[in-house]
């Protein structure tokens, strides 16, 4: 299902936000950098930032806000899973378009199941434990309302981590591309890049091979 969205002027940059316990070297982050590098915009390529975000939600949001400020006020936000939630927070705060890929919905409730659980980030080796502070920070930043026309939702129906029906309801009325059998990592993202870039006013013909997962 793909709903119409008003035509937008081409964005001047892309900010990609990775998911929980992921990183800026993840396959989707690599893919976004590669496609932006290949797009001509102004005197060079389309600017793209894929920052390494902290596991702490408040610190992750602060880093994303700083990257967004550097990119300017005409930016396409792209986020996966928890990064999709952060992208939605920024989209509502700054009136920006966003592409959300299997986004976390109500993540404050989601992390309750992880309280006391120890994690190791596979990209930077950071070790941490989920605490009540994670939930409190996520609850404090959750938008009261999602504006449907801002979003393109990419949703896999076989998400093994999140219930895809939650995102379908939360983002109801936005543009949606639903991949039957799609996994949580949305491993076929490369095939959807034309739609992702079109949401930011750019034309991408492709193809572009997806980087291999580490």
ABEGO torsion letter per residue (X at the ends): XBBBBBBBBBBABBBBBBBBGBBAABAAAAAAAAAAAABBBEABBBBBBBBBBBABAAAAAAAAAAAAAAAEABBBBBBBEAAAAAAAAAAAAAGBBBBBBGBBBGAAAAAAAABGBBBBBAAAGBBBBBBAAAAAAAAAABBABBBAAABBBBBBAABAABBAAAAAAAABGBBBBBBBGBBAAGAAAAAAAAAAAAAAGBBBAOBBBBBBBX
